[in-house]
């Protein structure tokens, strides 16, 4: 088996997370965040679709980390993102971070919206 070092172009992968925080690009971010092609921003949770929709033209899918456990997304939240042309996948925040990093390393057009664990 041949292993290759993962190279991320301009995007920032998730380096770690813990109770109430996420670490990206060597910086710690408290609370809910959105990781978008334009950068990292605070995210207002399920009521805040505008932060994610603003990047819709640059994205194919948004991974939504629902915290420590997987949870269903509110219907209005999912519908708003899908109407903007975004694919939406929900999973627990740790799984969302890992999935985001893998697809990001493949050069995919992905974003991440995370609720803290």
VEXFIBA-501880 format. One line per field, with one value per residue: x, z, y of N, C-alpha, C in turn; residue in three letters. Coordinates in steps of 0.001 Angstrom, whole numbers, plus 500000, padded with zeros to 6 digits. Each point is the difference from the previous one (the first is absolute). Last residue first. Example, Ala and Ser with C-alpha at 12.3 -4.5 7.8 and 13.67 -1.06 7.14 Angstrom:
2
n.u: (512850:500290)
n.w: (507080:499930)
n.v: (497750:494280)
ca.u: (500820:499110)
ca.w: (500060:500000)
ca.v: (501190:501190)
c.u: (499230:500900)
c.w: (500730:500000)
c.v: (501090:501200)
rest: (SER:ALA)
END
This chain:
117
n.u: (480239:498684:498360:500526:500538:502809:501242:502070:501627:504620:504538:502341:500604:496074:497122:501021:499010:495501:498367:500990:497450:495647:499420:499834:495840:495454:496577:497212:499602:498342:500481:498509:497597:496304:496277:501115:500613:496142:497751:501551:498682:495603:498921:503147:503369:501854:503882:504649:503910:502922:499210:498419:502156:500000:501745:499320:500925:501095:502374:500838:496064:497684:500710:497061:497049:500969:499033:495356:496993:498697:497405:501732:504656:503363:505478:505205:504377:504506:501440:499274:497907:497648:497997:497457:498246:498842:502447:504816:505250:505736:504698:503187:498005:495811:496866:495576:496192:497034:501548:503032:503564:503546:502030:497651:500787:500276:501247:502092:502111:501331:502071:502120:503242:500729:501046:499529:500380)
n.w: (520012:495941:495128:494604:494212:494966:494326:494518:495017:498588:499910:502750:504673:502318:501490:504143:503935:501544:502568:504624:502840:501128:503450:504461:501359:498907:496172:494885:494919:494997:495048:496767:497549:501587:502091:503526:504324:502550:501984:504141:503942:501562:502375:504054:501459:502840:502552:502763:503623:502313:497324:495668:494838:494448:494648:494593:494273:495612:498845:498978:499555:504194:504047:502770:502817:504556:503386:500857:502913:505310:503700:502163:502180:500275:498867:498783:497120:496238:494607:495131:498435:504136:505060:504901:505507:505866:504746:501040:498022:499051:496829:496727:496017:501730:504232:503785:504561:503912:501860:496511:495266:495158:495668:495012:495335:495765:494695:495634:498265:501838:500524:502235:499536:499026:499469:498309:500180)
n.v: (519791:503673:501670:501557:499862:500198:498921:499027:498096:496987:497710:496611:500541:501225:496601:497987:502454:500152:496463:499933:502771:498614:496856:501620:502096:497375:499881:501198:502667:502499:503143:504186:503695:502923:497987:497064:501813:500905:496297:498205:502178:499381:495970:498341:496177:495622:497282:497521:500889:502943:504404:501297:501193:500177:500970:501169:500517:501635:505184:504807:502795:500945:503078:502623:497442:498986:503188:500744:497454:499418:498215:496044:501273:503565:500998:502411:499676:499254:499748:500144:495921:497740:498298:501395:499372:500213:499909:501881:499387:500192:499163:498205:498080:497970:497469:500351:499496:498803:495459:497792:499149:500555:500841:501543:502720:503649:502089:500851:495834:495089:494765:495094:495561:494741:494303:494524:494273)
ca.u: (499749:501051:499594:500218:499297:499729:499993:499255:499406:498553:499707:499759:501290:500816:499546:500271:501439:500392:499512:500804:501370:499957:499940:501277:501093:500590:500671:500140:500199:500123:499763:501013:500831:501138:499459:499764:501292:500606:499318:500381:501435:500149:499566:498659:500011:499322:498623:499292:499165:500580:500460:498890:500324:499515:499903:500304:499379:499111:499910:501341:500540:499406:501077:500854:499469:500324:501452:500607:500240:500916:499283:499001:499216:498881:498778:499036:499118:499283:500621:500483:501130:499584:501276:499831:500725:499615:498611:499007:498739:498871:499208:500754:501082:500252:501312:500576:500943:499729:498773:499796:498784:499580:501140:499771:499385:500512:499019:499711:500383:498802:500276:498850:499648:500370:499349:500753:499155)
ca.w: (500712:500840:501367:501174:501009:501268:501122:501205:500359:499816:499210:498624:499481:499754:498729:498907:499721:499367:498624:499273:499869:498993:498684:499728:499662:501223:500771:501443:500694:501453:500609:500801:499175:499530:499026:498763:499373:499571:498795:498865:499776:499382:498602:499844:499767:498789:500215:498756:499459:500388:501386:500921:501221:501213:501072:501335:501178:499592:500734:500089:498645:499220:499299:499360:498659:499122:499992:499135:498679:499167:499576:498987:500136:500923:499395:500988:500554:501150:501314:500303:499127:498630:499288:498612:498923:498666:499587:500996:499814:500694:500848:501178:499634:498556:499654:498830:499102:499725:500567:501375:500617:501259:500658:501448:500568:501333:501037:500743:499234:499839:499764:499515:500889:499535:500705:499920:500000)
ca.v: (498746:499408:500273:499163:500779:499336:500920:499684:501288:500146:501186:499577:499544:501186:500578:499054:499966:501259:499913:499016:500516:501065:499351:499333:500925:500528:498951:500189:498723:500111:498703:499313:499125:500802:500945:499253:499705:501263:500485:499151:500204:501323:499967:500571:501434:500432:500437:500325:498925:498709:499876:500250:499270:500640:499008:500505:499391:498917:498735:499426:499883:498916:499297:501007:500264:498882:499823:501021:499424:500780:501209:499665:498776:500156:499510:499503:501025:499455:500016:501341:500326:500278:499959:499584:500679:499532:499977:499596:500706:499390:500896:500392:500898:500027:500562:499340:500683:501404:500563:499578:500517:499405:499350:499963:498798:499710:499708:501222:501188:500814:501410:500745:501094:501328:501091:501238:501161)
c.u: (499956:499566:501028:499384:499978:499284:499577:500095:499054:499522:498523:499671:499892:501347:500779:499592:500337:501480:500393:499590:500860:501393:499984:500041:501348:501218:500505:500662:500186:500121:500253:499546:501091:500964:501103:499423:499820:501327:500626:499383:500445:501463:500212:499641:498566:500081:499406:498551:499360:499258:500556:500390:498999:500297:499610:499821:500487:499247:499092:500000:501381:500615:499493:501125:500859:499548:500407:501511:500758:500296:500817:499193:498947:499119:498898:498736:499166:499203:499093:500697:500601:501206:499658:501363:499590:500717:499790:498607:498993:498782:498829:499265:500796:501128:500217:501339:500399:500936:499888:498732:499927:498726:499610:501147:499768:499310:500676:499078:499762:500425:498676:500386:498839:499599:500527:499209:500899)
c.w: (501480:500681:500892:501271:501249:500918:501237:501027:501188:500519:499755:499090:498555:499405:499639:498661:498834:499616:499214:498531:499181:499770:498888:498624:499796:499622:501288:500625:501479:500585:501492:500415:500740:499161:499419:498905:498678:499292:499469:498697:498756:499673:499305:498517:499928:499892:498649:500336:498692:499394:500258:501470:501073:501170:501261:500969:501276:501195:499322:500586:499981:498621:499043:499194:499256:498560:499015:499901:499106:498687:498996:499515:498922:500152:501044:499272:501132:500639:501059:501356:500297:499120:498515:499340:498642:498934:498592:499387:500995:499824:500611:500941:501188:499733:498492:499721:498823:499043:499726:500524:501410:500510:501304:500619:501503:500545:501313:501188:500841:499290:499772:499867:499381:501032:499468:500691:500000)
c.v: (500270:498705:499313:500554:499140:500976:499214:501132:499791:501351:500232:501180:499523:499606:501260:500603:499077:499973:501240:499932:499048:500577:501041:499325:499309:500849:500614:498783:500277:498604:500148:498609:499266:499161:500889:500903:499269:499756:501283:500523:499226:500296:501344:500093:500517:501514:500384:500359:500451:498816:498614:499901:500364:499081:500744:498844:500688:499436:498990:498587:499354:499827:498938:499361:501017:500263:498915:499838:500968:499280:500808:501200:499884:498781:500036:499563:499402:501132:499410:500094:501377:500285:500039:500095:499452:500823:499483:500004:499435:500896:499236:500937:500506:500979:499835:500675:499120:500705:501506:500646:499473:500635:499321:499211:500155:498751:499622:499763:501257:501279:500713:501466:500773:501035:501320:501108:501235)
rest: (UNK:UNK:UNK:UNK:UNK:UNK:UNK:UNK:UNK:UNK:UNK:UNK:UNK:UNK:UNK:UNK:UNK:UNK:UNK:UNK:UNK:UNK:UNK:UNK:UNK:UNK:UNK:UNK:UNK:UNK:UNK:UNK:UNK:UNK:UNK:UNK:UNK:UNK:UNK:UNK:UNK:UNK:UNK:UNK:UNK:UNK:UNK:UNK:UNK:UNK:UNK:UNK:UNK:UNK:UNK:UNK:UNK:UNK:UNK:UNK:UNK:UNK:UNK:UNK:UNK:UNK:UNK:UNK:UNK:UNK:UNK:UNK:UNK:UNK:UNK:UNK:UNK:UNK:UNK:UNK:UNK:UNK:UNK:UNK:UNK:UNK:UNK:UNK:UNK:UNK:UNK:UNK:UNK:UNK:UNK:UNK:UNK:UNK:UNK:UNK:UNK:UNK:UNK:UNK:UNK:UNK:UNK:UNK:UNK:UNK:UNK:UNK:UNK:UNK:UNK:UNK:UNK)
END
